[in-house]
Amino acid sequence: MNIYQQIVNKKLHNISPEELMNYSAQYNISLTTDQAKKISALLQSKKVNVFNTSERIQLMKEVAKITGHETAKKVNQLFMEFTK
């Protein structure tokens, strides 16, 4: 894993609910405060490499349980943009 990947993964593993809310507004992704708290806790508890397709898909399945399929799909598209 290169340094860029390490930085992105570290940021995701330490992201706060407030930061998630800011990103959701910035990228026009519907997210409630409660959902942001749950996703933040999920990201902190699971050390997922978002550059690994299978790990990212599994994470998106768990995010979909919290937010619904459409929101998880938008989040996955955003991850795809950052992991190109």
For each residue, the residues with C-beta under 8 A, 3 or more apart:
1: 5 6 9 49 51
2: 5 6
3: 6 7
4: 7 8
5: 1 2 8 9 49 51
6: 1 2 3 9 10
7: 3 4 10 11
8: 4 5 11 12 50 51 82 83
9: 1 5 6 12 13 47 48 49 50 51
10: 6 7 13 14
11: 7 8 14 15
12: 8 9 15 43 48 50
13: 9 10 43 44 47
14: 10 11 44
15: 11 12 19 20 40 43
16: 19 20 40
17: 20 21 33 36 37 39 40
18: 21 22 36
19: 15 16 22 23
20: 15 16 17 23 24 31 36 39 40
21: 17 18 24 25 31 33 36
22: 18 19 25 26
23: 19 20 26 27 29
24: 20 21 27 28 29 30 31 36
25: 21 22 28
26: 22 23
27: 23 24 74 78
28: 24 25
29: 23 24 71 74 75 78
30: 24 67 71
31: 20 21 24 35 36 39 67 71
32: 35 36
33: 17 21 36 37
34: 37 38
35: 31 32 38 39 66 67 71
36: 17 18 20 21 24 31 32 33 39 40
37: 17 33 34 40 41
38: 34 35 41 42 66
39: 17 20 31 35 36 42 43 63 66 67
40: 15 16 17 20 36 37 43 44
41: 37 38 44 45
42: 38 39 45 46 59 62 63 66
43: 12 13 15 39 40 46 48
44: 13 14 40 41
45: 41 42
46: 42 43 59 62
47: 9 13
48: 9 12 43 52 55 56 58 59
49: 1 5 9 52 55 56
50: 8 9 12 55 56 59 79 82 83
51: 1 5 8 9 56 83
52: 48 49 55 56
53: 56 57
54: 57 58
55: 48 49 50 52 58 59
56: 48 49 50 51 52 53 59 60 76 79 83
57: 53 54 60 61 76
58: 48 54 55 61 62
59: 42 46 48 50 55 56 62 63
60: 56 57 63 64 72 73 75 76
61: 57 58 64 65 72
62: 42 46 58 59 65 66
63: 39 42 59 60 66 67 71 72 75
64: 60 61 67 68 69 71 72
65: 61 62
66: 35 38 39 42 62 63
67: 30 31 35 39 63 64 71 72 75
68: 64 71 72
69: 64 72 73
70: 73 74
71: 29 30 31 35 63 64 67 68 74 75
72: 60 61 63 64 67 68 69 75 76
73: 60 69 70 76 77
74: 27 29 70 71 77 78
75: 29 60 63 67 71 72 78 79
76: 56 57 60 72 73 79 80
77: 73 74 80 81
78: 27 29 74 75 81 82
79: 50 56 75 76 82 83
80: 76 77 83 84
81: 77 78 84
82: 8 50 78 79
83: 8 50 51 56 79 80
84: 80 81
